Amino acid sequence: MTGFRSLYHQGFARIAACTLPVSLAEAQVNAERVLEVLRDCDRQRVAAVVFPELGLTGYTLDDLRFQDVVLEEARSALIWLAEQTASLMSVAVVGVPLCRGDLLYNCAAVLHRGRILGVVPKSYLPRYREFYEPRQFTSGLGTTGSIRIDGTEVPFGADLLFAAEDQTGLTLGVEICEDLWVANPPSGRLAQAGASIILNPSASPVTIGRTDDRSLLCQAQSMRTLTAYVYAAAGEGESTTDLAWDGQVSIHENGRLLAQSDRFPQGERLVVADVDLDLLRQERLRTGQFGVGCESIRTIGFELGAPVEDLGLKRDVPRFPFVPSDMKTLARDCYEAWTIQVSALCQRLKASGAQRAVIGVSGGLDSTLALLVAARAADELGWPRTHVLAYTMPGFATGTESRGLAHALMDALGVESNELDIRPAAETMLEGIGHPYAEGKPVHDITFENVQAGLRTDFLFRLANHRNGIVIGTGDLSELALGWCTYGVGDQMSHYNVNAGMPKTLIQHVIRWLAREGELGAGTADVLEKIVSAEISPELVPDTGQGIQSTEQRIGPYALQDFTLFYVLRYGFRPSRIAFLAEKAWGDVTMGSWPAHYPEDRRISYDLAEICHWLEVFILRFFGTSQFKRSAMPNGPKIVAGGSLSPRGDWRAPSDSNARSWLKELKQNTAM
């Protein structure tokens, strides 16, 4: 399992942004300060770090930028600093004024292991309000070629990328401050050419509200370009003759803030985060817009020399990727999921011309949410709730508690409440097919289970015919992924499945949210709290001393299986990487955040052996045996950004595939 717990082996890269005090016009002093930070970055095994714009001299020199003393010391300090990086792992992006011929440029020099890999000039020079850069500098827009530094020709231009030859996906692009603020930032072209990390050395004086503008730009550009956008603003030491500087640094990844410093610091501020290169690569594969028409970009290769030891992981890996831990965001997601379901069902009921919604209610999570959706859809359509025909259909293992909860929920919602005992019909069918149970033998096999599941669906379809309605499906996204449903005439089928896009872990939170805020009827909240706290069970096998039939003991904890589903469906990650992420998320119950209102007694941890066991179960069921059920699934709305399993939407796969390659990868790369 060499390298399994190494972030670099798992497709991450440790990236940093730093602001530090500047001593105006003293390049050597500033270079020495930068070197101390670089040594710290090397100790932390940072792949790349960006410093503020013109950080070797200070940004606020104005016409002092023309002085030979300033320019010569800046060049000498740059050469010295490059030499000092010979034994350091981290790529450094430092700001420096450099002359090329008779023109002066605002530059970012890229340093690594004793070399200046390249120099990128600023493309867009601000000339509005407090800025007068065109007074001293020349735009680097369209420049290419080289610049001579210390007797060596160094690549120069706005057309440079820097790619690690020994770290897949680690390609650096550089743009400087104002370049981000223009209508078509250079980072867009750099990203299309392959840049996964955009480093922006910036000065950026602060005024009221400006920090929000900067953050919004960084966030938006990281999302638009599918990159990590790394931003370092100038701070302490810059002249305050007319301006102030807040020195904020940040790292965004695909629209998500990974790390950010405080503002107006006294002293150095270094933020470090581990960027998910594999995530960015997978997102780009799905767009088909990257790597096209960028032949004019030059790529400079370098050897990073990343370690394979366990360095930890400097980023939060959510335990529930379908469920935000932030209370406000979770409430928003619950509202949106619920509203999508209701509006989708309203449209289907109107389009079908149906006058009733027919639904089987077990007292479990899925049928509860589907019934709530149907009741609210009836409200929206102006129907009386009695047009929702709810049936509890007890079988051989239906529990008293779940049956009571089903009736309590139907009564609280004011829908038409019915009970249809399927046992007589099931006994007739079992006898007709010669099943041992009909002879009094305690055989509770898959046939025994599916006879019950199939009859329930068969009754619902015929009831829908009889009463001018459509059958509302209850099976969720997690069950479809694991094939935990009865095909055809069973819970896999319906006229319209409102839960088809809802993972089990999100359903639990939507029901909790509805219990608090749904306003669905007197007494509903208490019933919902009891339902969401109950054991998840199909209730198809009678308890003969082994205890209640437990779904999660059979197919795995939904918390882990939804975790795997997210990364398989959204990003196509290899199993060993999912195991790595799951161990980070679930290995320690005290680490990380839990979603709001998540019960304390369910806050548990899983070790790597447990994670791999249930991951193997997922692989076998998802890739090996269940696709035929998804290929014929009924209509239903997509809910989560992680994707859906509809063959008409997010997921198309052959029904006769197998799981061997995924199992092999998992075993080879997680063997202990």
C-alpha positions as CSV (number, residue, x, y, z in Angstrom):
1,M,0.0,0.0,0.0
2,T,3.0,2.3,-0.7
3,G,1.8,5.9,-1.1
4,F,-1.9,5.1,-0.4
5,R,-2.0,7.9,2.3
6,S,0.2,10.3,0.3
7,L,-1.8,13.3,-0.9
8,Y,0.4,13.6,-4.0
9,H,-0.1,9.9,-4.8
10,Q,-3.8,10.4,-4.6
11,G,-3.9,13.3,-7.0
12,F,-3.7,16.3,-4.7
13,A,-1.2,19.1,-4.7
14,R,-0.4,21.3,-1.7
15,I,-0.7,25.0,-2.8
16,A,0.0,28.2,-0.8
17,A,-0.5,31.9,-1.0
18,C,1.5,34.4,1.2
19,T,1.6,38.1,2.0
20,L,4.4,39.4,4.1
21,P,5.8,42.8,5.2
22,V,7.6,44.6,2.4
23,S,10.5,47.0,2.8
24,L,10.1,49.6,0.0
25,A,13.0,49.7,-2.5
26,E,15.0,47.1,-0.5
27,A,14.9,44.1,-2.8
28,Q,17.5,42.0,-1.0
29,V,15.7,42.4,2.4
30,N,12.5,41.4,0.8
31,A,14.1,38.4,-1.0
32,E,15.4,37.2,2.3
33,R,11.9,37.3,3.8
34,V,10.6,35.4,0.9
35,L,13.2,32.8,1.3
36,E,12.2,32.2,4.9
37,V,8.7,31.5,3.8
38,L,9.9,29.3,1.0
39,R,11.8,27.2,3.5
40,D,8.6,26.9,5.6
41,C,6.7,25.8,2.5
42,D,9.4,23.2,1.7
43,R,9.0,21.8,5.2
44,Q,5.2,21.6,4.6
45,R,5.9,20.0,1.1
46,V,4.1,22.8,-0.7
47,A,4.1,22.4,-4.5
48,A,3.7,26.1,-5.4
49,V,3.3,29.4,-3.5
50,V,2.5,32.9,-4.8
51,F,3.7,36.2,-3.3
52,P,2.3,39.7,-3.9
53,E,2.8,41.8,-7.0
54,L,6.2,43.5,-7.2
55,G,6.9,42.0,-3.8
56,L,10.7,42.2,-4.2
57,T,10.6,46.0,-4.4
58,G,7.2,46.9,-3.1
59,Y,4.3,48.0,-5.3
60,T,4.0,51.7,-4.2
61,L,7.3,53.1,-5.6
62,D,5.7,55.1,-8.4
63,D,8.5,56.9,-10.3
64,L,11.2,55.3,-8.2
65,R,10.6,52.3,-10.4
66,F,12.8,54.0,-13.0
67,Q,15.8,54.3,-10.7
68,D,18.8,52.2,-11.7
69,V,19.5,51.5,-8.0
70,V,16.0,49.9,-7.6
71,L,16.1,48.0,-10.9
72,E,19.6,46.6,-10.5
73,E,19.0,45.5,-6.9
74,A,15.7,43.9,-7.9
75,R,17.5,41.8,-10.6
76,S,20.3,40.9,-8.3
77,A,17.9,39.9,-5.5
78,L,15.9,37.8,-8.0
79,I,19.1,35.9,-9.1
80,W,20.1,35.4,-5.5
81,L,16.7,34.1,-4.5
82,A,16.6,31.7,-7.4
83,E,20.0,30.3,-6.4
84,Q,18.7,29.8,-2.8
85,T,15.8,27.6,-4.0
86,A,18.2,24.9,-5.3
87,S,17.3,22.5,-2.5
88,L,13.7,23.5,-2.1
89,M,10.7,21.6,-3.4
90,S,8.2,24.5,-3.7
91,V,7.7,26.5,-6.9
92,A,7.7,30.2,-6.1
93,V,6.0,33.0,-8.0
94,V,7.4,36.4,-7.0
95,G,6.7,39.9,-8.3
96,V,9.6,41.9,-9.7
97,P,10.1,44.8,-12.1
98,L,12.4,43.8,-15.0
99,C,13.8,45.5,-18.1
100,R,13.7,43.7,-21.4
101,G,15.6,45.8,-23.8
102,D,14.5,49.4,-23.3
103,L,11.1,48.5,-21.9
104,L,10.1,48.0,-18.2
105,Y,7.6,45.3,-17.3
106,N,5.7,44.4,-14.2
107,C,6.6,40.7,-13.9
108,A,6.1,37.5,-12.0
109,A,9.2,35.3,-12.0
110,V,8.7,31.6,-11.5
111,L,11.5,30.0,-9.5
112,H,12.2,26.4,-8.8
113,R,15.2,24.3,-7.6
114,G,17.8,27.0,-8.4
115,R,16.3,28.1,-11.7
116,I,14.2,30.9,-13.1
117,L,11.7,28.7,-15.0
118,G,10.1,31.7,-16.8
119,V,9.0,35.3,-16.4
120,V,5.4,36.4,-17.0
121,P,4.7,40.1,-17.6
122,K,1.4,41.8,-16.6
123,S,-0.9,42.0,-19.6
124,Y,-3.4,44.7,-18.5
125,L,-2.1,47.9,-16.9
126,P,-4.7,49.8,-14.9
127,R,-4.9,53.6,-15.6
128,Y,-8.0,54.5,-13.8
129,R,-8.5,56.4,-10.4
130,E,-5.5,55.6,-8.2
131,F,-3.6,53.6,-10.7
132,Y,-0.9,54.9,-13.2
133,E,1.0,51.8,-14.2
134,P,1.3,52.8,-17.9
135,R,3.4,55.7,-16.7
136,Q,6.2,53.3,-15.9
137,F,5.4,49.9,-17.3
138,T,4.8,48.4,-20.7
139,S,1.9,45.9,-21.3
140,G,3.0,42.3,-21.7
141,L,0.0,41.5,-23.8
142,G,1.0,39.4,-26.8
143,T,4.7,39.2,-25.8
144,T,6.7,36.1,-26.3
145,G,10.3,35.0,-26.5
146,S,12.9,35.3,-23.8
147,I,14.6,37.6,-21.4
148,R,18.3,37.5,-20.6
149,I,19.0,37.2,-16.8
150,D,22.4,36.5,-15.5
151,G,23.7,35.4,-18.8
152,T,20.8,32.9,-19.4
153,E,17.9,33.2,-21.8
154,V,14.8,32.7,-19.7
155,P,11.4,32.1,-21.3
156,F,9.4,35.4,-21.3
157,G,5.8,36.2,-22.2
158,A,2.1,35.9,-21.3
159,D,2.0,32.6,-23.1
160,L,3.7,30.4,-20.6
161,L,2.6,27.4,-18.6
162,F,4.7,25.5,-16.1
163,A,3.9,21.7,-15.9
164,A,5.2,19.2,-13.4
165,E,6.4,16.2,-15.4
166,D,6.2,13.9,-12.4
167,Q,2.8,15.0,-11.0
168,T,-0.2,14.4,-13.3
169,G,-2.4,17.4,-13.6
170,L,-0.1,20.0,-11.9
171,T,0.2,22.7,-14.4
172,L,0.7,26.3,-13.3
173,G,-0.5,29.5,-15.0
174,V,0.2,33.1,-13.9
175,E,-1.7,36.3,-14.3
176,I,-1.1,39.5,-12.4
177,C,-3.6,41.6,-10.4
178,E,-5.5,43.6,-13.0
179,D,-5.4,40.8,-15.5
180,L,-8.2,39.2,-13.4
181,W,-10.4,42.3,-13.6
182,V,-10.7,42.5,-17.4
183,A,-13.5,41.2,-19.6
184,N,-11.3,38.3,-20.9
185,P,-8.7,37.4,-18.3
186,P,-5.5,35.6,-19.5
187,S,-6.3,32.8,-17.1
188,G,-9.1,31.7,-19.3
189,R,-6.8,30.9,-22.2
190,L,-4.2,29.4,-19.8
191,A,-6.8,27.1,-18.4
192,Q,-8.0,26.0,-21.8
193,A,-4.4,25.2,-22.6
194,G,-4.1,23.0,-19.5
195,A,-3.4,25.2,-16.4
196,S,-5.0,23.6,-13.3
197,I,-3.6,26.2,-10.9
198,I,-3.7,29.9,-11.6
199,L,-1.4,32.0,-9.4
200,N,-2.1,35.7,-9.1
201,P,0.5,38.0,-7.5
202,S,-1.5,41.1,-6.7
203,A,-1.2,44.5,-5.0
204,S,-4.9,45.5,-4.9
205,P,-5.4,48.5,-2.5
206,V,-8.5,48.2,-0.3
207,T,-11.5,50.4,-0.1
208,I,-15.0,49.7,1.4
209,G,-16.4,46.6,-0.2
210,R,-13.5,45.9,-2.5
211,T,-12.5,42.7,-0.7
212,D,-16.0,41.2,-1.6
213,D,-15.4,42.1,-5.2
214,R,-12.0,40.4,-5.2
215,S,-13.4,37.3,-3.5
216,L,-16.2,37.1,-6.0
217,L,-13.9,37.4,-9.0
218,C,-11.5,34.7,-7.6
219,Q,-14.5,32.4,-6.9
220,A,-16.1,33.0,-10.3
221,Q,-12.9,32.6,-12.2
222,S,-12.0,29.4,-10.5
223,M,-15.4,28.0,-11.4
224,R,-15.4,29.3,-14.9
225,T,-11.9,27.9,-15.7
226,L,-12.2,24.8,-13.5
227,T,-9.0,25.7,-11.7
228,A,-7.6,26.4,-8.3
229,Y,-7.3,30.2,-8.2
230,V,-4.6,31.4,-5.8
231,Y,-4.5,35.0,-4.9
232,A,-2.0,37.1,-2.8
233,A,-2.5,40.8,-2.1
234,A,0.1,43.3,-0.9
235,G,-0.2,44.4,2.7
236,E,2.0,45.7,5.5
237,G,4.8,48.0,4.5
238,E,3.3,49.4,1.3
239,S,3.0,53.1,1.3
240,T,-0.2,54.6,2.6
241,T,0.4,58.0,1.0
242,D,-3.0,57.8,-0.7
243,L,-4.1,54.1,-0.3
244,A,-4.4,51.3,2.2
245,W,-3.6,47.6,1.8
246,D,-5.3,44.7,3.5
247,G,-2.9,41.9,2.5
248,Q,-5.6,39.2,2.1
249,V,-4.7,35.9,0.5
250,S,-7.0,33.1,-0.6
251,I,-7.3,29.8,-2.5
252,H,-10.4,28.9,-4.4
253,E,-11.1,25.6,-6.2
254,N,-13.8,25.3,-8.8
255,G,-15.9,28.0,-7.0
256,R,-15.2,26.7,-3.5
257,L,-13.2,28.6,-1.0
258,L,-10.5,26.3,0.4
259,A,-8.5,28.8,2.5
260,Q,-8.3,32.5,3.3
261,S,-6.3,34.7,5.6
262,D,-7.5,37.5,7.9
263,R,-7.2,41.1,6.6
264,F,-4.8,43.9,7.6
265,P,-2.2,41.5,9.1
266,Q,0.8,42.5,11.0
267,G,3.5,40.2,9.9
268,E,3.5,37.3,7.5
269,R,0.3,35.4,6.5
270,L,0.6,32.1,4.8
271,V,-2.4,30.0,3.9
272,V,-2.0,26.4,2.6
273,A,-4.6,24.1,1.1
274,D,-4.5,20.8,-0.8
275,V,-6.0,21.2,-4.2
276,D,-7.8,18.2,-5.8
277,L,-6.2,17.9,-9.2
278,D,-8.1,14.8,-10.0
279,L,-11.4,16.5,-9.3
280,L,-10.5,19.3,-11.7
281,R,-9.3,16.9,-14.3
282,Q,-12.6,14.9,-14.2
283,E,-14.7,18.0,-14.3
284,R,-12.8,19.1,-17.5
285,L,-13.2,15.7,-19.1
286,R,-17.0,16.2,-18.9
287,T,-17.0,19.6,-20.5
288,G,-15.0,18.8,-23.6
289,Q,-13.9,22.5,-23.8
290,F,-10.3,22.3,-22.5
291,G,-7.2,21.5,-24.5
292,V,-8.6,22.9,-27.8
293,G,-7.1,25.6,-29.9
294,C,-4.3,26.6,-27.6
295,E,-1.2,25.6,-29.7
296,S,0.4,29.0,-29.2
297,I,0.9,28.4,-25.5
298,R,4.4,27.4,-24.5
299,T,4.9,24.8,-21.7
300,I,7.9,24.8,-19.4
301,G,8.5,21.4,-17.7
302,F,10.0,20.8,-14.3
303,E,10.4,18.0,-11.8
304,L,8.5,18.6,-8.6
305,G,10.0,15.7,-6.6
306,A,6.9,15.3,-4.4
307,P,7.2,12.9,-1.4
308,V,5.1,9.7,-1.0
309,E,4.8,9.8,2.8
310,D,1.6,10.6,4.6
311,L,1.4,14.4,5.0
312,G,-2.2,14.5,6.2
313,L,-4.7,16.4,4.1
314,K,-5.2,20.2,4.4
315,R,-8.8,20.4,3.3
316,D,-12.2,19.4,4.6
317,V,-13.7,16.2,3.2
318,P,-17.4,16.3,4.0
319,R,-18.8,13.1,5.5
320,F,-22.0,13.7,3.6
321,P,-21.2,15.1,0.1
322,F,-24.9,15.3,-0.7
323,V,-25.7,17.1,2.6
324,P,-24.1,20.5,3.5
325,S,-22.9,20.8,7.1
326,D,-23.6,24.5,7.2
327,M,-27.1,25.0,8.7
328,K,-28.1,27.9,6.3
329,T,-26.9,26.0,3.2
330,L,-28.6,22.8,4.4
331,A,-31.9,24.6,4.8
332,R,-31.6,26.0,1.3
333,D,-30.8,22.7,-0.2
334,C,-33.7,21.0,1.6
335,Y,-36.1,23.7,0.4
336,E,-34.8,23.4,-3.2
337,A,-34.9,19.6,-3.2
338,W,-38.5,19.6,-1.9
339,T,-39.6,22.3,-4.2
340,I,-38.1,20.5,-7.3
341,Q,-40.0,17.3,-6.3
342,V,-43.3,19.1,-5.8
343,S,-43.1,21.2,-9.0
344,A,-42.1,18.2,-11.0
345,L,-44.9,16.1,-9.7
346,C,-47.4,18.9,-10.4
347,Q,-46.3,19.0,-14.0
348,R,-46.6,15.3,-14.4
349,L,-50.1,15.1,-12.9
350,K,-51.3,17.9,-15.1
351,A,-49.7,16.5,-18.2
352,S,-51.1,13.0,-17.6
353,G,-54.6,14.1,-17.0
354,A,-54.7,12.0,-13.8
355,Q,-57.2,12.9,-11.1
356,R,-55.5,11.0,-8.3
357,A,-52.1,10.2,-6.9
358,V,-51.7,6.6,-5.7
359,I,-48.9,5.7,-3.3
360,G,-47.9,2.9,-1.1
361,V,-46.9,4.0,2.4
362,S,-44.8,1.8,4.6
363,G,-43.9,4.1,7.5
364,G,-40.3,4.3,6.2
365,L,-38.2,7.2,4.9
366,D,-38.8,7.0,1.2
367,S,-42.6,6.5,1.1
368,T,-42.9,9.2,3.8
369,L,-41.2,11.8,1.6
370,A,-43.1,10.7,-1.5
371,L,-46.4,11.1,0.4
372,L,-45.4,14.5,1.7
373,V,-44.6,15.6,-1.9
374,A,-47.9,14.2,-3.2
375,A,-49.9,16.0,-0.5
376,R,-48.2,19.3,-1.2
377,A,-48.6,18.8,-5.0
378,A,-52.3,18.3,-4.3
379,D,-52.4,21.6,-2.5
380,E,-50.6,23.4,-5.4
381,L,-53.0,21.9,-7.9
382,G,-56.0,22.9,-5.9
383,W,-57.0,19.3,-5.2
384,P,-58.4,18.2,-1.9
385,R,-55.8,16.0,-0.2
386,T,-58.3,13.1,-0.3
387,H,-57.2,12.9,-4.0
388,V,-54.0,11.4,-2.7
389,L,-54.8,7.7,-2.3
390,A,-52.4,6.3,0.3
391,Y,-52.2,2.6,1.0
392,T,-50.4,0.7,3.7
393,M,-50.0,-2.9,2.6
394,P,-48.9,-5.1,5.4
395,G,-47.1,-8.3,4.5
396,F,-45.5,-11.2,6.4
397,A,-43.0,-9.0,8.3
398,T,-44.7,-5.7,8.6
399,G,-44.0,-4.3,12.1
400,T,-46.6,-2.8,14.4
401,E,-44.5,0.4,14.8
402,S,-44.0,1.1,11.1
403,R,-47.7,0.3,10.4
404,G,-48.8,2.6,13.1
405,L,-46.5,5.4,11.8
406,A,-47.9,5.0,8.3
407,H,-51.5,5.4,9.5
408,A,-50.5,8.3,11.8
409,L,-48.9,10.1,8.9
410,M,-51.8,9.5,6.5
411,D,-54.2,10.8,9.2
412,A,-52.1,13.9,10.0
413,L,-51.9,14.8,6.3
414,G,-55.6,14.3,5.7
415,V,-55.1,12.1,2.6
416,E,-57.4,9.2,1.8
417,S,-56.1,6.5,4.1
418,N,-56.4,2.8,3.1
419,E,-55.1,-0.6,4.2
420,L,-54.7,-3.5,1.8
421,D,-53.5,-6.7,3.3
422,I,-51.3,-8.5,0.7
423,R,-50.8,-11.7,2.7
424,P,-53.7,-13.7,1.2
425,A,-52.7,-12.9,-2.3
426,A,-49.0,-13.6,-1.5
427,E,-49.9,-17.0,0.0
428,T,-51.9,-17.8,-3.1
429,M,-49.0,-16.9,-5.4
430,L,-46.5,-18.8,-3.3
431,E,-48.7,-21.8,-3.4
432,G,-49.2,-21.5,-7.1
433,I,-45.5,-21.5,-7.8
434,G,-44.8,-24.3,-5.5
435,H,-42.8,-22.4,-3.0
436,P,-41.8,-24.2,0.2
437,Y,-43.3,-21.5,2.4
438,A,-46.8,-22.6,1.2
439,E,-46.1,-26.0,2.8
440,G,-45.3,-24.4,6.1
441,K,-41.5,-24.4,5.7
442,P,-39.7,-21.2,7.0
443,V,-38.0,-20.5,3.7
444,H,-37.6,-16.7,3.4
445,D,-35.6,-16.4,0.2
446,I,-35.5,-13.8,-2.5
447,T,-38.6,-15.2,-4.1
448,F,-40.5,-14.9,-0.8
449,E,-39.4,-11.3,-0.6
450,N,-40.1,-10.3,-4.2
451,V,-43.6,-11.9,-4.2
452,Q,-44.5,-9.3,-1.5
453,A,-42.8,-6.4,-3.2
454,G,-44.2,-7.3,-6.6
455,L,-47.8,-7.7,-5.3
456,R,-47.7,-4.3,-3.7
457,T,-46.7,-2.6,-6.9
458,D,-49.2,-4.7,-8.9
459,F,-52.1,-3.6,-6.6
460,L,-51.0,0.0,-6.8
461,F,-51.0,0.0,-10.6
462,R,-54.4,-1.6,-10.8
463,L,-55.8,0.8,-8.2
464,A,-54.4,3.7,-10.3
465,N,-56.3,2.2,-13.3
466,H,-59.4,1.8,-11.3
467,R,-59.4,5.3,-9.8
468,N,-58.0,7.4,-12.6
469,G,-54.6,8.0,-11.0
470,I,-50.9,7.5,-11.4
471,V,-48.6,5.5,-9.2
472,I,-46.0,7.7,-7.3
473,G,-42.7,5.9,-6.9
474,T,-40.8,5.9,-3.7
475,G,-37.5,4.3,-4.4
476,D,-34.5,6.6,-4.0
477,L,-31.2,7.3,-5.7
478,S,-29.2,5.2,-3.2
479,E,-31.4,2.2,-3.7
480,L,-31.2,2.5,-7.4
481,A,-27.4,2.7,-7.2
482,L,-27.2,-0.5,-5.1
483,G,-29.9,-2.3,-7.0
484,W,-31.9,-2.6,-3.7
485,C,-35.3,-2.7,-5.4
486,T,-37.5,-5.3,-7.1
487,Y,-37.4,-5.1,-10.9
488,G,-40.4,-4.6,-13.1
489,V,-43.5,-5.3,-11.1
490,G,-41.9,-4.2,-7.9
491,D,-40.7,-1.0,-6.1
492,Q,-38.4,-0.3,-9.1
493,M,-41.4,0.7,-11.2
494,S,-44.0,3.4,-11.0
495,H,-45.7,6.0,-13.3
496,Y,-43.5,8.8,-11.9
497,N,-40.8,8.5,-9.2
498,V,-40.4,11.7,-7.2
499,N,-37.5,10.2,-5.2
500,A,-35.4,9.0,-8.1
501,G,-32.9,11.8,-7.7
502,M,-32.8,11.8,-3.9
503,P,-30.0,10.1,-2.0
504,K,-31.0,8.4,1.2
505,T,-28.8,10.7,3.4
506,L,-30.5,13.8,1.9
507,I,-33.9,12.3,2.3
508,Q,-33.3,12.0,6.1
509,H,-32.5,15.7,6.3
510,V,-35.3,16.9,4.1
511,I,-37.8,15.1,6.4
512,R,-36.2,16.6,9.5
513,W,-36.4,20.0,7.8
514,L,-40.1,19.5,6.9
515,A,-40.8,18.4,10.5
516,R,-39.5,21.8,11.6
517,E,-40.6,24.1,8.8
518,G,-43.0,22.2,6.4
519,E,-46.3,23.3,7.9
520,L,-47.9,20.2,6.6
521,G,-50.6,19.7,9.2
522,A,-51.1,19.4,12.9
523,G,-49.3,16.5,14.5
524,T,-47.2,15.8,11.4
525,A,-43.9,16.9,12.9
526,D,-43.9,14.4,15.7
527,V,-44.7,11.5,13.3
528,L,-41.9,12.6,11.0
529,E,-39.3,12.7,13.8
530,K,-40.2,9.1,14.8
531,I,-40.0,7.9,11.2
532,V,-36.6,9.5,10.5
533,S,-35.2,7.9,13.7
534,A,-36.4,4.4,13.0
535,E,-34.3,1.5,11.7
536,I,-34.2,1.2,7.9
537,S,-35.8,-2.1,7.0
538,P,-37.6,-3.6,4.0
539,E,-39.8,-5.6,6.4
540,L,-40.0,-8.6,4.1
541,V,-38.6,-11.4,6.3
542,P,-40.3,-12.2,9.6
543,D,-38.3,-12.0,12.8
544,T,-37.7,-15.5,13.8
545,G,-35.2,-14.6,16.5
546,Q,-32.6,-12.9,14.3
547,G,-34.0,-9.5,14.9
548,I,-35.6,-7.0,12.5
549,Q,-34.4,-7.2,8.9
550,S,-31.8,-4.5,8.6
551,T,-31.1,-3.0,5.2
552,E,-27.8,-1.4,6.2
553,Q,-26.5,-4.7,7.6
554,R,-27.1,-6.2,4.2
555,I,-25.9,-3.5,1.8
556,G,-23.9,-1.3,4.0
557,P,-24.4,2.0,5.9
558,Y,-26.1,4.5,3.7
559,A,-23.7,7.2,5.0
560,L,-20.7,5.3,3.4
561,Q,-22.6,4.1,0.3
562,D,-23.8,7.6,-0.5
563,F,-20.2,8.9,0.0
564,T,-19.0,6.4,-2.6
565,L,-22.0,7.1,-4.9
566,F,-21.2,10.8,-5.0
567,Y,-17.6,10.3,-6.1
568,V,-18.4,7.5,-8.6
569,L,-21.3,9.3,-10.2
570,R,-19.9,12.9,-10.2
571,Y,-16.2,12.3,-10.7
572,G,-15.5,8.8,-11.7
573,F,-12.8,8.4,-9.1
574,R,-11.0,5.1,-8.8
575,P,-12.1,3.0,-5.8
576,S,-8.8,3.3,-3.8
577,R,-9.0,7.1,-4.0
578,I,-12.6,7.0,-2.7
579,A,-11.3,4.8,0.2
580,F,-8.6,7.4,0.9
581,L,-11.2,10.2,1.0
582,A,-13.6,8.1,3.1
583,E,-10.9,7.5,5.7
584,K,-10.2,11.2,5.9
585,A,-14.0,11.9,6.2
586,W,-15.0,9.0,8.5
587,G,-11.8,7.9,10.3
588,D,-12.2,10.2,13.3
589,V,-15.6,11.1,14.8
590,T,-14.2,14.2,16.4
591,M,-12.7,15.7,13.3
592,G,-14.7,17.9,10.8
593,S,-18.2,19.1,11.0
594,W,-21.5,17.3,11.1
595,P,-24.7,18.4,9.4
596,A,-27.1,20.4,11.6
597,H,-29.6,18.4,13.6
598,Y,-27.7,15.2,13.0
599,P,-28.3,12.9,16.0
600,E,-25.4,12.5,18.4
601,D,-25.9,8.7,18.8
602,R,-25.3,8.3,15.0
603,R,-22.0,10.1,14.9
604,I,-19.7,7.2,14.4
605,S,-16.4,6.4,12.7
606,Y,-15.2,3.7,10.3
607,D,-11.7,2.3,9.9
608,L,-10.1,1.6,6.5
609,A,-11.0,-2.1,6.7
610,E,-14.7,-1.4,7.2
611,I,-14.6,1.3,4.4
612,C,-13.0,-1.1,2.0
613,H,-15.5,-3.9,2.8
614,W,-18.5,-1.8,2.1
615,L,-16.9,-0.2,-0.9
616,E,-16.4,-3.7,-2.3
617,V,-20.1,-4.3,-1.7
618,F,-21.0,-1.1,-3.5
619,I,-18.7,-2.0,-6.5
620,L,-20.2,-5.4,-6.9
621,R,-23.8,-4.1,-6.8
622,F,-23.3,-0.9,-8.8
623,F,-21.0,-2.1,-11.5
624,G,-21.8,-5.8,-11.5
625,T,-25.4,-6.6,-11.1
626,S,-27.8,-3.6,-11.1
627,Q,-27.5,-1.6,-14.2
628,F,-30.5,-3.4,-15.9
629,K,-32.7,-1.9,-13.2
630,R,-31.5,1.6,-13.9
631,S,-31.7,1.2,-17.7
632,A,-35.5,0.8,-17.3
633,M,-36.2,3.2,-14.5
634,P,-39.3,5.4,-14.7
635,N,-39.3,9.1,-15.1
636,G,-38.3,11.3,-12.1
637,P,-36.6,14.7,-11.6
638,K,-32.9,15.1,-11.1
639,I,-32.3,16.7,-7.7
640,V,-28.6,16.9,-6.7
641,A,-25.6,18.3,-8.6
642,G,-23.9,15.0,-7.9
643,G,-26.0,13.5,-10.7
644,S,-28.8,11.1,-11.4
645,L,-29.0,7.6,-12.6
646,S,-31.5,8.1,-15.4
647,P,-30.4,6.5,-18.7
648,R,-32.0,9.6,-20.3
649,G,-29.9,12.0,-18.3
650,D,-26.7,11.7,-16.4
651,W,-25.9,8.0,-16.5
652,R,-25.7,5.6,-19.4
653,A,-24.1,2.2,-19.0
654,P,-24.3,-1.3,-20.4
655,S,-26.7,-3.6,-18.5
656,D,-24.3,-6.6,-18.8
657,S,-21.1,-4.9,-17.5
658,N,-19.0,-6.4,-14.7
659,A,-17.1,-5.1,-11.6
660,R,-13.8,-6.9,-12.0
661,S,-11.6,-3.9,-13.0
662,W,-12.9,-1.8,-10.1
663,L,-12.5,-4.6,-7.6
664,K,-8.9,-5.3,-8.8
665,E,-8.0,-1.6,-8.5
666,L,-9.3,-1.4,-4.9
667,K,-7.6,-4.6,-3.8
668,Q,-4.2,-3.7,-5.4
669,N,-4.0,-0.2,-4.0
670,T,-5.5,-0.6,-0.5
671,A,-3.9,-4.0,0.4
672,M,-2.6,-3.8,4.0
